[in-house]
C-alpha cells in the first residue's frame, strides 16, 4: 500500500530506534527512560512533547506493572495515540448553500502549490467542481506553476499580476466560483513570514474581502508545513496560528523524512488536526491523515 510505503522511512527508523532500546532492556529504569527520550527526540517530537510521552509511559507501565519490552512498546504506541485523540476534531466546514472556500497558507517551499493541485485532484475524483485562485502573487513563478496544474487538471484558475494584491485575486475568484456554481474554491495564498505584522494584515484583508462575497468564508484555513523542517516547522506553525484562525495542518514531504514524530508534536503543542499528509510529488501522493494507519506497525 502506498500509504504505508510512503511512511516507510519514518517508521523504519523509529522501529530501529525502539529495537535498539530492547537490546539492553532490564525494565523501566533511569537508563531506559533516558534512551526512550533520545529516541523520541530523534523522531522530532521536541523536548516538551517527548518528556510528556516518557512520563506517561513510565506512569502507565508502573501502574499496570508492565515488565516485558513488548508490553512497554505497545504502551508507547497507546500513549502516542491517546495524545493525538485527546483533542476532538470538528468535521470539515462545508458551505451547504454554495462555494466552500479553503485558504492554503504556509511559507514558500512548504509545498503549498503542489498540495493545492493534489487537493484539487482529490475533490475532482469525488465529482466536485473546483476553482483555483492563484493568490500567491509574491513568489516568482507561483502563479504560473498553479496555472499549469490547473490546465493539467482541467479546472479554472483565476490569476493576478505578479506582485499584485492577493485580495483582489481572491475577490475575482470568489465571484467567478459563485457564478460557475463551484463546490470548492481553493486559494493558494502568499506566505511571507519576514514580518509578522505584514503577514497578519495580508491574511486578515484576505479574510475580510472573501467574507463579503461568500458567507462564512474562508470555511477552512489549512497550514501547509514541510515535515522535514522539524522543530522549525513548529515555530512557523505557531506564528501562523497566532496570526490567523488556522483550522488544520497539511504535513508535506513525510516521504522524505525519518522524523514522523512531528505529527504528535504539532498536535500536542497546537491542538490542531493533521488533515492530510503529503507522501511524494505526484498528484496521487496526498492522503487523508489517519492516526491508526500512521502508528500501525511502528514498534515491530
Ligand atoms: P510552495 O512554495 O509552498 O508553493 O511549494 P511547492 O508546491 O512549489 O513545493 C516545493 C517543492 O516540494 C516542489 O519540488 C514539490 O514537488 C515538493 N513537494 C511538495 N509536496 C511534497 C511531498 O509531499 N513530498 C515530496 N517528496 N515533495 C513534495
Boltz pocket constraint, residues with backbone or C-beta under 6 A from the ligand:
constraints:
  - pocket:
      binder: B
      contacts: [[A, 106], [A, 107], [A, 108], [A, 109], [A, 110], [A, 111], [A, 112], [A, 113], [A, 114], [A, 115], [A, 139], [A, 142], [A, 251], [A, 252], [A, 253], [A, 254], [A, 255], [A, 256], [A, 277], [A, 278], [A, 279], [A, 280], [A, 281], [A, 285]]
      max_distance: 6.0
